[in-house]
Amino acid sequence: MQKYLVGGAVRDRLLSLPVHEQDWVVVGSTPQEMLSLGFRQVGKDFPVFLHPQSAEEYALARTERKSGKGHKGFHVFSSPDITLEEDLLRRDLTINAIAQDEHGNLTDPYGGLDDIKNRILRHISPAFSEDPLRVLRVARFAARFWHLGFTIDAKTLELMTSISHSDELEQLSKERIWQETKRALETSHPEIYLLILLHVGALEKIAPSLNNSLQTKYRLLQLPKLRNISNYDFRFVGLVMLASKEQDSFNPEIASEISKHFACPNSLQELTAITSRYFTDCVNALSKNGDDIYHILHKLDAFRRELRCLEILNCMQVMLGLFDYPASPSLDFLSTIVTQLNVVKLDPQYQKTLTGREIGDALVAMRKSHIEEAMKS
């Protein structure tokens, strides 16, 4: 039984990047032996085990054979006879197929070290085409390592294009698409992920509404500004708003369609929908009267979910920079008034004279009056 550190941990150390987790491959062992050593099995489709102390993943060496469509359509075979080189062969890119033994010695059967040196993302074998998820993964790696000078090998791009033009991408679940997209949005150059998917024809399959929107020169030129947004959820909101922008407003139907292409959390879909729908009204709030401003805040659910409303207004502040808008006194005003309005209360003695709906109406009137007074000052 031999164990090797593999994948991202080896790659990132060679690139002098921080390593956040470690994965191991075990050669010459069986599930029974792993269990007898205290490992806990977690994989059903293939034997993956958690170390009893570190909880790091240890996978038995295995091979894979295509047996159906999509990224799950594989028959997995594990045996003590499978070599390290055979296990590494099933991986996607050469830079992810370098192994390190417990003494620090590297095994690099497919030229990963040279590709790290030359800054190339290259597939290992024609089997790359068997897993459609790899199109998104390579685009994500390109986005993550773009600042280091990495580019995608021409033949790898050809394979990505071929996969995109087949029906394989349609077999991917929205959840897996979102997982890769979310991780890409967290990279230093999220626009690279989108541009590569656009280039190889993958975006048309996984998010047709977004693909159609990014056909205009203006939107393509604005994409790099996403990297200036530090909040990753706000980056997604910015992407959707950029794609749905129509002159000085945002098309809510397009925004909704794009959000539905991705299985992002409901809270993020809500943030995207509300921010894009009410952005223009909020930016121009001080041009309206107190009654209108109250209704805007009501739409933002400011009186039941104050913190959520403030997050929406903060997101809108960030969107100003994305679209090169000037500072908005209206957004500053709304952020201040929300907190004030949520501490406004009726006089207890006066409230005792009211019943039922009268109490709510009186509170609304008091809030509107407070808004009017604040606008004057």
Secondary structure, 3 states (H helix, E strand, C coil): CEEEEECHHHHHHHCCCCCCCCEEEEECCCHHHHHHCCCEECCCCCCEEECCCCCCEEEECEEEEECCCCCCCEEEEECCCCCHHHHHHCCCEHHHCCEECCCCCEECCCCHHHHHHHCEECECCHHHHHCCHHHHHHHHHHHHHHHHCCEECHHHHHHHHHHHCCCCHHHCCHHHHHHHHHHHHCCCCHHHHHHHHHHHCCHHHHCHHHHHHCCCHHHHHHHHHHHHCCCHHHHHHHHHHHHHEECCEECHHHHHHHHHHCCCCHHHHHHHHHHHHHHHHHHCHHHCCHHHHHHHHHHCCCCCCHHHHHHHHHHHHHHHHHCCCCCCHHHHHHHHHHHHHCCCCCCHHHHCCCCCHHHHHHHHHHHHHHHHHHHHC
